[in-house]
Amino acid sequence: MFQYIPYRETLFSPYIGLYHSYGIAALLFTDLDWELQAYVSDISPDGSFVLALAQRCTRGQLSPIHLLDVVLDAL
């Protein structure tokens, strides 16, 4: 079973300095532990947008190999 979770990052850009953004991590439950399968960093500064996207990916049990494509399509 895949679980997609949003995570908050503090990043730096030479143009705007420090800023906060959200990414998504794809986790797979195996042998009583969660294993990181994929992640996409710096998707959006809008946490509610990233949370909703992560929830849709979990509900649909998206394969982690498609995560980047789904993120790009959602933007």
N, C-alpha and C positions, 0 to 999 in steps of 0.2 A: 504494500500500500504506500502510495506516494503522499507526502505532505509538503505543501508549498507555504513557506512563511516569509513575510516581509521582514527586512531588517534595516535599521537606521544606520547611516554612515556619516562620518564627518570627513569631508574631502577638501582638497585645496585646488584652486585654479589660479594661475598667475594673473588672470583678468579680474576676478572678483574676490579672491582671497578664500578664506574658509567658508564652507557652506554645508548644509545638511541635505542629504538625499536618501532615498530608499531603494533597496534592491530586493531581489527574491532569491531564496535558497530552496532547492528541491531536495527533500530528504526521503530516504527509503527505509522502512522499518524491516530490519533483518536480525534474526537471532537475539531478540530482546534489546536491540540498540538501534539508534537512528544513524544512518550513513549518508553523508553528503554526496549527492549525485551530480548536481550542477548548480550554478548560481549566475545571476546577471546583476551586475553592480550599476549604481547610478541611473536608475530608471526615471525617477521623478522626485521632485521635492514634495509632492502631494502624497502624503501617507495614506489617505483614504482611497485614492486611486490605486495605489500599489496593493493595499490590503484587499480591495475588491478583486483585482486581477489574480492575486494569489489564491483567494477563495474559489474563484472560477476554475483555476487550474487544478486545485485539490478535488473539487466536486467532479470534474471531468476526468480525473485520473490521467492527466496529460503525461505523456512520456517525456522525461527530462531532455531528451535530444531535441525536442521541439520548443523548449522554453524560450530561447532567443527569438525564434520566428514569431511566437505568440506575443512576446513583448514588443517587438518591432511593429507588428500589425496593430497592436493596441495603442501605439503612440500617435 
